Amino acid sequence: EPTARVKGGNIAVRTGSGMEYGIVGRIPDGTEVTLDYFTRNDRWCFVTDTGWVDASWLVGWSAKIRATPPDFSGPGW
């Protein structure tokens, strides 16, 4: 499974793939995460069992994650 590391701060975890969605938590700087999905423009990634994060705060993630439709808000939401 694709993994990435949070770099640059404690990043917000959101209920959907956009700034307009509510924050449900934060992931600390340096945390390694597993990714399930990304938006077609690679702007947002879905962290396994957590929520959506802004991809610009992640390093080392693979582009081989399943692409999702732009209106998909993630599993369980």
DASUL-V799855 format. One record per helix or strand of 2 or more residues. SS is the DSSP state (H for helix, E for strand). FROM is the first residue (numbers start at 1). TO is the last residue. If there is no record, write none. Layout:
BEGIN
((SS FROM TO) (SS FROM TO))
END
This chain:
BEGIN
((E 3 6) (E 11 14) (E 23 27) (E 32 39) (E 44 47) (E 51 54) (H 55 57) (E 58 59) (E 66 68))
END
